[in-house]
Amino acid sequence: MSRPQEDATSRIGSGRRRLGVVVSAVVLVGAGGWFAGTQVQSPADAAASHRAPKAGPVTVSVVRQSLTASVVATGSVEFASPRPLSLAGPVGSGASAGADGEGAEQRVTKAPVAGTKIKEGDVLMTVNGRPVFALGGSVPMYRALGPGTSGDDVTQLQKALKRLGFDPGGTGGTYGQGTATAVADWYKSKGYDAQEPSPTDQQQLGSLEQAVSAAQEALLTTNSGAGTASSSKTGSAGTPAPQTSTDKQVHEIQVKSAQRALDLANGALSSFKATYGTKVPAGEVVFLPKLPARLDKVSVKTGDTPSAQIGTVTSSDVVVQAAVPGTDAQLLRHGMTAKLTTADGKSAQGTVDVVADGSDSSSGADSAATAPSTTDDTNSASDSDSTAAVQVRITVPEPGPLAGEAEAAVKVTIKVGASDGKVLTVPMAAIHTSSDGRARVKVERGDAVTDVHVTVGLSAAGIVEVKPDGGTLEAGEKVVVGE
């Protein structure tokens, strides 16, 4: 009896287990259906869930701050007042000259040296062993200077000799014996002989002196010839025959002719002596408007013929040349301070001297650096102003680290304006122009955007000063700069 009961109990247990499995399966199927139902979407629902949120305005905060406007550019260090340097004529006569002291081929025997500082009276170079001196003066050398010459160039020479300590006896502009003596002494102090008369000049002087002597002798002979002629004519009693009127007329004509010849000879000798003596050849002096100067570049070397430009001379003053866009150049004025920074961070200070676009150099910077308004109701600034580069020259009274840095690049920073303390500022992109030409900003307040008219002021680095005009605007408020 016990076995049948155990079998029945076993069948009941098995049936319960199968029921549990079925119930579990149903629960899992139901859960899967619920999960699938929550994840599966229609195409419309899927598109709606991936749609970008509605676009809103791009805003930035109004900031209260101090504002400084500057023009920044790259400049090049140069020396001021460059001018070509050349010789006005031959230098002396040279050792290989002909008998007349002229015609020697000109050759550089000691070349000039670039970078040399030139003082008054210095020897720039030598040609055929003769010196080329530098003297101060605005009138260029264009001829030989010697006894008998006169003019502004002679005055320059006389003043230069006096500055060098060699008194020419006057500065009236006429080259006389005093000037010749001073020139000779000056040359000697430098170890050279001044240009004395050439053999041809000496020969001509001798010829002219002989002509005077001959004319004097002829006149004396003519004067004494009248008495001799009278004594050679005697009457029957052995007494001199009286001189006829014809003889007297002939004699007078002869005397006048001899006297005229003597006068001409004396005149020629005097004229020649007036130009005879110590001279300064055209090529032995170069007048420079400002000394000391600097020999910037050299175009000749030893052995060359100095027939063309021999180099470039500048003043020793340092300047910086910078190219500035036209819109920025309009903000610059004569006398503005410029900060000059070298590549290694050293700095010097300069002053705006020339703005090549013809800006009014007498006006100040009170109207400089205002923000440009837009041409329509957009966020783009006006591009109607010219952006062509304008040359700006900056003088540097105290070069400091820029001394000797010719052609070096420097950063140029010129302050063109500053705000009066802290002011309200917004990006330039926030400025709009209404149809009536008034500037305004769009201020986001809650869910609305409100127009506030403003007056624009100083601008710098894309930031502009604004003052509310008939409305309110506070620091921290949001202004629209884009959509």
C-alpha positions as CSV (number, residue, x, y, z in Angstrom):
1,M,0.0,0.0,0.0
2,S,2.8,2.4,0.7
3,R,4.2,2.4,-3.0
4,P,1.0,3.6,-4.6
5,Q,0.8,6.4,-2.2
6,E,4.4,7.5,-2.9
7,D,3.7,7.5,-6.7
8,A,0.7,9.7,-6.2
9,T,2.6,12.1,-4.2
10,S,5.4,12.2,-6.8
11,R,2.9,13.0,-9.5
12,I,1.4,15.8,-7.6
13,G,4.9,17.4,-7.0
14,S,5.7,17.2,-10.7
15,G,2.5,18.8,-11.6
16,R,3.2,21.7,-9.3
17,R,6.7,22.3,-10.8
18,R,5.3,22.4,-14.3
19,L,2.8,25.0,-13.3
20,G,5.5,27.1,-11.7
21,V,7.5,27.1,-14.9
22,V,4.5,28.0,-17.0
23,V,3.6,30.9,-14.7
24,S,7.2,32.2,-14.8
25,A,7.2,32.1,-18.5
26,V,4.1,34.1,-18.7
27,V,5.5,36.7,-16.4
28,L,8.7,37.0,-18.5
29,V,6.7,37.3,-21.7
30,G,4.6,40.0,-20.1
31,A,7.6,41.9,-18.9
32,G,9.3,41.7,-22.3
33,G,6.2,43.1,-23.9
34,W,6.1,46.0,-21.5
35,F,9.8,46.8,-22.1
36,A,9.4,46.6,-25.9
37,G,6.3,48.7,-25.7
38,T,8.2,51.4,-23.8
39,Q,11.2,51.4,-26.3
40,V,9.6,51.1,-29.7
41,Q,8.6,54.5,-31.2
42,S,6.8,55.5,-34.4
43,P,8.8,57.4,-37.1
44,A,7.1,60.6,-36.1
45,D,7.9,60.1,-32.4
46,A,11.5,59.4,-33.3
47,A,11.9,62.6,-35.4
48,A,10.3,64.7,-32.7
49,S,12.7,63.3,-30.0
50,H,15.8,64.2,-32.2
51,R,14.7,67.7,-33.2
52,A,17.1,70.6,-32.0
53,P,15.8,72.9,-29.4
54,K,14.4,76.2,-30.5
55,A,17.2,78.7,-31.2
56,G,17.6,81.6,-28.9
57,P,19.8,84.8,-29.1
58,V,23.5,84.7,-28.3
59,T,24.2,87.1,-25.5
60,V,27.1,88.5,-23.4
61,S,27.2,90.5,-20.3
62,V,27.6,94.3,-20.1
63,V,30.9,94.9,-18.3
64,R,32.0,98.0,-16.4
65,Q,35.7,98.4,-16.8
66,S,38.5,100.8,-17.8
67,L,39.3,101.0,-21.5
68,T,42.5,101.9,-23.3
69,A,42.7,102.1,-27.1
70,S,46.0,101.5,-28.9
71,V,47.2,101.1,-32.4
72,V,49.6,98.2,-32.7
73,A,51.9,97.6,-35.7
74,T,55.3,96.2,-36.6
75,G,58.1,98.7,-37.4
76,S,61.6,98.7,-38.6
77,V,64.5,100.5,-36.9
78,E,66.3,103.0,-39.3
79,F,68.6,105.9,-39.1
80,A,67.1,109.3,-40.0
81,S,67.7,111.5,-43.1
82,P,69.3,109.1,-45.6
83,R,71.0,110.8,-48.5
84,P,73.2,109.6,-51.3
85,L,76.9,110.4,-51.1
86,S,79.0,111.2,-54.2
87,L,82.0,113.3,-55.1
88,A,81.5,116.6,-57.1
89,G,84.7,116.2,-59.1
90,P,88.3,115.0,-59.2
91,V,90.3,114.5,-56.1
92,G,93.7,116.3,-56.5
93,S,95.9,115.7,-59.5
94,G,97.4,112.3,-58.5
95,A,100.9,111.0,-58.8
96,S,100.4,109.8,-62.4
97,A,99.0,113.1,-63.7
98,G,100.4,114.7,-66.8
99,A,102.5,117.7,-66.9
100,D,99.5,119.9,-66.4
101,G,98.6,118.3,-63.2
102,E,95.4,116.8,-64.6
103,G,94.3,113.6,-66.2
104,A,95.3,111.1,-63.5
105,E,92.9,108.2,-63.4
106,Q,90.9,108.3,-60.1
107,R,91.3,105.3,-57.9
108,V,90.0,104.7,-54.3
109,T,93.1,104.1,-52.2
110,K,91.3,103.8,-48.9
111,A,87.6,102.9,-49.0
112,P,85.0,104.4,-46.6
113,V,83.7,102.1,-43.9
114,A,80.0,101.5,-43.3
115,G,78.8,102.3,-39.8
116,T,81.5,105.0,-39.3
117,K,80.4,108.0,-37.3
118,I,81.4,111.1,-39.2
119,K,82.5,114.3,-37.5
120,E,83.4,117.6,-39.0
121,G,86.8,117.6,-40.6
122,D,87.0,113.8,-40.7
123,V,88.5,112.0,-43.7
124,L,85.9,109.8,-45.3
125,M,88.2,108.1,-47.8
126,T,91.3,108.7,-49.9
127,V,91.5,108.8,-53.7
128,N,94.9,108.6,-55.3
129,G,96.3,109.2,-51.9
130,R,94.4,112.5,-51.5
131,P,91.8,113.0,-48.7
132,V,88.1,113.5,-49.0
133,F,86.9,115.6,-46.1
134,A,83.4,116.0,-44.5
135,L,82.3,119.5,-43.6
136,G,79.0,120.9,-42.4
137,G,76.9,122.9,-44.8
138,S,73.7,122.9,-46.8
139,V,75.1,124.0,-50.1
140,P,76.6,121.0,-52.0
141,M,80.1,121.1,-53.2
142,Y,80.0,121.6,-57.0
143,R,83.3,123.2,-58.0
144,A,86.9,123.8,-57.0
145,L,87.3,126.6,-54.5
146,G,90.4,128.8,-54.7
147,P,91.7,132.4,-54.8
148,G,89.2,134.6,-56.6
149,T,86.1,132.5,-56.1
150,S,83.2,133.8,-54.1
151,G,79.7,132.6,-53.1
152,D,77.7,130.8,-50.5
153,D,79.9,127.7,-50.8
154,V,83.0,129.8,-50.0
155,T,81.2,131.2,-46.9
156,Q,80.4,127.6,-45.9
157,L,84.1,126.7,-46.2
158,Q,85.2,129.7,-44.3
159,K,82.8,129.0,-41.4
160,A,83.8,125.4,-41.3
161,L,87.5,126.4,-41.1
162,K,86.8,128.7,-38.3
163,R,84.9,126.0,-36.4
164,L,87.9,123.7,-36.8
165,G,90.2,126.4,-35.4
166,F,91.7,127.8,-38.6
167,D,90.8,131.4,-39.0
168,P,90.3,132.4,-42.7
169,G,90.4,136.1,-41.8
170,G,86.7,136.6,-42.5
171,T,83.5,134.8,-43.6
172,G,82.4,137.2,-46.3
173,G,82.3,134.6,-49.1
174,T,85.4,135.6,-51.0
175,Y,88.4,133.3,-51.1
176,G,91.4,135.4,-50.4
177,Q,94.9,134.8,-49.0
178,G,93.6,134.4,-45.5
179,T,91.4,131.5,-46.6
180,A,94.2,129.9,-48.6
181,T,96.5,130.0,-45.5
182,A,93.8,128.5,-43.3
183,V,93.2,125.7,-45.9
184,A,96.9,124.9,-46.0
185,D,97.2,124.8,-42.2
186,W,94.1,122.6,-42.0
187,Y,95.4,120.1,-44.5
188,K,98.8,120.0,-42.8
189,S,97.1,119.2,-39.4
190,K,95.6,116.1,-41.0
191,G,98.9,115.0,-42.5
192,Y,98.3,116.2,-46.1
193,D,99.5,118.9,-48.3
194,A,96.9,121.3,-49.7
195,Q,96.6,121.5,-53.5
196,E,99.2,123.9,-54.6
197,P,99.5,125.4,-58.1
198,S,100.2,122.8,-60.8
199,P,103.4,122.9,-63.0
200,T,101.2,124.3,-65.8
201,D,99.9,127.1,-63.5
202,Q,103.5,127.9,-62.5
203,Q,104.6,128.0,-66.1
204,Q,101.7,130.2,-67.1
205,L,102.5,132.6,-64.2
206,G,106.1,132.8,-65.5
207,S,104.9,133.5,-69.0
208,L,102.6,136.3,-67.9
209,E,105.3,137.9,-65.8
210,Q,107.7,137.8,-68.8
211,A,105.0,139.4,-70.9
212,V,104.8,142.3,-68.5
213,S,108.5,142.7,-68.4
214,A,108.7,142.8,-72.2
215,A,105.9,145.3,-72.4
216,Q,107.6,147.5,-69.9
217,E,110.8,147.3,-71.9
218,A,109.0,148.1,-75.2
219,L,107.4,151.2,-73.6
220,L,110.8,152.5,-72.4
221,T,112.3,151.9,-75.8
222,T,109.5,153.7,-77.5
223,N,109.8,156.7,-75.1
224,S,113.6,157.0,-75.6
225,G,113.2,156.5,-79.4
226,A,112.0,160.1,-79.9
227,G,115.2,161.7,-78.7
228,T,117.3,159.3,-80.7
229,A,115.4,160.0,-83.9
230,S,115.8,163.8,-83.4
231,S,119.5,163.6,-82.8
232,S,120.1,161.6,-85.9
233,K,118.7,164.3,-88.0
234,T,121.1,167.4,-88.3
235,G,121.0,170.6,-90.3
236,S,123.7,172.1,-92.5
237,A,125.4,173.7,-89.5
238,G,125.5,170.3,-87.7
239,T,122.6,171.2,-85.4
240,P,119.6,168.8,-84.9
241,A,116.9,169.3,-87.4
242,P,113.6,170.3,-86.0
243,Q,111.1,167.4,-85.5
244,T,108.1,167.6,-87.9
245,S,104.5,167.3,-86.8
246,T,104.3,164.0,-88.6
247,D,107.2,162.6,-86.5
248,K,105.5,163.6,-83.3
249,Q,102.2,162.0,-84.3
250,V,103.9,158.7,-85.1
251,H,105.8,158.8,-81.9
252,E,102.7,159.4,-79.8
253,I,100.9,156.5,-81.5
254,Q,103.9,154.2,-80.7
255,V,103.9,155.2,-77.1
256,K,100.2,154.7,-76.7
257,S,100.5,151.3,-78.3
258,A,103.3,150.3,-76.0
259,Q,101.4,151.5,-73.0
260,R,98.3,149.6,-74.0
261,A,100.4,146.4,-74.4
262,L,101.8,146.9,-70.9
263,D,98.3,147.5,-69.4
264,L,97.0,144.3,-71.0
265,A,100.0,142.3,-69.8
266,N,99.5,143.7,-66.2
267,G,95.8,142.9,-66.4
268,A,96.3,139.3,-67.5
269,L,98.9,138.8,-64.7
270,S,96.6,140.3,-62.1
271,S,93.7,138.2,-63.2
272,F,95.8,135.0,-63.1
273,K,97.3,135.9,-59.7
274,A,93.8,136.3,-58.3
275,T,93.2,132.6,-58.9
276,Y,96.7,131.4,-58.3
277,G,97.4,129.7,-55.0
278,T,96.2,127.0,-52.6
279,K,92.9,125.5,-53.8
280,V,90.3,122.9,-52.6
281,P,89.6,120.5,-55.5
282,A,85.9,119.8,-56.1
283,G,86.2,116.2,-55.0
284,E,88.1,116.8,-51.8
285,V,85.2,118.1,-49.7
286,V,81.7,116.8,-49.1
287,F,79.3,119.2,-47.4
288,L,76.7,117.5,-45.2
289,P,73.7,119.4,-43.7
290,K,74.0,117.8,-40.3
291,L,77.0,116.5,-38.4
292,P,77.8,114.2,-36.7
293,A,76.5,111.8,-39.3
294,R,76.6,108.1,-39.9
295,L,78.0,106.4,-43.0
296,D,75.2,103.9,-43.5
297,K,76.1,102.0,-46.7
298,V,79.2,101.9,-48.9
299,S,79.1,101.3,-52.7
300,V,82.9,101.4,-53.5
301,K,85.9,99.4,-52.5
302,T,89.6,99.9,-52.7
303,G,90.7,100.1,-56.4
304,D,87.3,101.3,-57.7
305,T,86.8,104.5,-59.6
306,P,84.6,106.8,-57.5
307,S,82.7,108.2,-60.5
308,A,79.2,107.3,-59.2
309,Q,77.5,107.2,-55.8
310,I,80.0,106.0,-53.2
311,G,77.5,105.3,-50.4
312,T,74.6,106.5,-48.3
313,V,75.0,108.8,-45.3
314,T,72.4,109.3,-42.5
315,S,72.1,111.3,-39.4
316,S,72.9,109.5,-36.2
317,D,69.3,109.8,-35.0
318,V,67.2,106.7,-34.7
319,V,63.7,106.5,-36.2
320,V,61.2,103.7,-36.6
321,Q,59.2,103.3,-39.8
322,A,55.9,101.4,-39.4
323,A,53.1,100.6,-41.9
324,V,49.7,101.1,-40.3
325,P,46.3,100.4,-41.9
326,G,44.5,103.6,-43.0
327,T,41.7,103.2,-40.6
328,D,44.2,103.1,-37.7
329,A,46.4,105.8,-39.1
330,Q,43.4,108.2,-38.9
331,L,43.6,107.9,-35.1
332,L,47.2,109.0,-35.0
333,R,48.4,112.5,-34.3
334,H,51.8,114.2,-34.2
335,G,53.4,114.0,-30.8
336,M,51.6,110.8,-29.6
337,T,53.8,108.6,-27.5
338,A,54.8,105.2,-28.9
339,K,56.2,102.2,-27.0
340,L,58.8,100.3,-29.0
341,T,59.5,96.7,-28.0
342,T,62.3,94.5,-29.3
343,A,62.0,90.8,-30.0
344,D,63.8,90.0,-26.7
345,G,61.4,92.2,-24.7
346,K,63.5,95.4,-24.3
347,S,61.7,98.6,-24.8
348,A,62.2,102.3,-25.7
349,Q,60.0,105.3,-26.1
350,G,59.4,107.3,-29.2
351,T,57.2,110.0,-30.6
352,V,54.9,110.0,-33.6
353,D,56.6,112.5,-36.0
354,V,55.0,112.0,-39.5
355,V,51.8,110.3,-40.6
356,A,52.1,110.0,-44.4
357,D,48.4,110.3,-45.1
358,G,48.4,114.0,-44.2
359,S,46.6,113.8,-40.8
360,D,46.4,117.2,-39.1
361,S,49.6,117.2,-37.0
362,S,48.4,120.1,-34.9
363,S,45.3,118.5,-33.5
364,G,45.1,116.3,-30.5
365,A,43.7,112.9,-29.8
366,D,40.4,114.0,-28.3
367,S,38.4,112.7,-31.2
368,A,40.4,109.5,-31.7
369,A,39.2,105.9,-31.4
370,T,35.5,105.9,-31.6
371,A,33.6,102.8,-32.6
372,P,32.5,102.5,-36.2
373,S,28.8,102.1,-36.6
374,T,27.2,99.5,-38.8
375,T,25.7,100.5,-42.2
376,D,22.4,98.6,-41.5
377,D,20.7,96.5,-38.9
378,T,23.4,93.9,-38.8
379,N,26.3,93.0,-36.6
380,S,29.1,93.7,-39.1
381,A,31.2,96.9,-38.8
382,S,31.5,99.3,-41.6
383,D,34.3,98.5,-44.1
384,S,34.0,101.7,-46.1
385,D,37.2,103.1,-44.6
386,S,40.4,102.5,-46.5
387,T,42.7,99.8,-45.1
388,A,45.6,100.7,-47.4
389,A,48.9,100.8,-45.4
390,V,50.1,104.3,-44.3
391,Q,53.7,105.0,-43.4
392,V,54.2,106.4,-39.9
393,R,57.6,107.7,-38.7
394,I,58.5,107.6,-35.1
395,T,61.5,109.5,-33.7
396,V,63.4,108.0,-30.8
397,P,65.3,110.6,-28.8
398,E,66.8,108.1,-26.5
399,P,67.3,104.9,-28.5
400,G,68.6,102.7,-25.7
401,P,68.4,99.1,-26.8
402,L,67.6,100.3,-30.4
403,A,71.0,101.9,-30.8
404,G,72.9,100.1,-33.5
405,E,69.9,97.9,-34.4
406,A,69.3,99.2,-37.9
407,E,66.7,97.1,-39.8
408,A,65.7,95.3,-36.6
409,A,61.9,94.7,-36.3
410,V,60.1,96.1,-33.3
411,K,56.5,96.1,-32.0
412,V,55.0,99.5,-32.0
413,T,52.2,100.3,-29.6
414,I,50.7,103.8,-29.7
415,K,48.1,104.8,-27.1
416,V,45.3,106.8,-28.9
417,G,42.8,107.1,-26.0
418,A,41.7,106.0,-22.6
419,S,38.3,106.1,-20.8
420,D,37.7,108.4,-17.8
421,G,37.7,105.7,-15.2
422,K,35.5,102.6,-15.5
423,V,32.7,102.7,-18.1
424,L,30.0,100.4,-19.5
425,T,31.4,98.3,-22.3
426,V,30.0,95.8,-24.8
427,P,31.4,93.9,-27.8
428,M,31.3,95.9,-31.0
429,A,29.1,93.1,-32.4
430,A,26.4,94.2,-30.0
431,I,26.1,97.6,-31.7
432,H,23.3,98.0,-34.2
433,T,22.2,101.1,-36.2
434,S,18.6,102.0,-36.5
435,S,17.1,103.4,-39.7
436,D,17.3,106.8,-38.2
437,G,21.1,106.4,-37.7
438,R,21.0,106.0,-33.9
439,A,23.1,103.3,-32.3
440,R,21.4,100.8,-30.1
441,V,21.9,97.5,-28.3
442,K,19.4,94.7,-27.8
443,V,19.0,93.8,-24.1
444,E,17.5,90.4,-23.0
445,R,15.2,91.0,-20.1
446,G,13.2,87.9,-19.1
447,D,11.6,86.4,-22.1
448,A,11.7,89.7,-24.1
449,V,14.4,91.6,-26.0
450,T,14.4,95.4,-25.6
451,D,16.1,98.0,-27.7
452,V,18.2,100.5,-25.7
453,H,19.6,103.5,-27.7
454,V,23.2,104.2,-26.7
455,T,26.0,106.7,-27.5
456,V,29.2,104.9,-28.4
457,G,32.6,106.1,-27.2
458,L,36.1,104.7,-27.0
459,S,36.8,101.4,-28.7
460,A,39.7,98.9,-28.2
461,A,40.3,95.3,-29.2
462,G,36.7,94.8,-30.3
463,I,35.2,96.3,-27.1
464,V,33.4,99.6,-27.2
465,E,32.2,102.1,-24.5
466,V,28.5,102.7,-24.4
467,K,26.3,105.2,-22.6
468,P,22.5,104.7,-22.5
469,D,20.6,107.4,-24.4
470,G,17.0,107.7,-23.1
471,G,17.0,104.3,-21.4
472,T,18.7,102.2,-18.8
473,L,21.6,99.8,-19.1
474,E,23.4,98.2,-16.2
475,A,26.5,96.1,-15.8
476,G,25.6,92.4,-15.8
477,E,22.7,92.7,-18.2
478,K,22.8,90.5,-21.3
479,V,23.1,92.1,-24.7
480,V,22.5,90.2,-28.0
481,V,25.5,89.7,-30.2
482,G,24.1,87.0,-32.5
483,E,21.1,84.8,-33.2
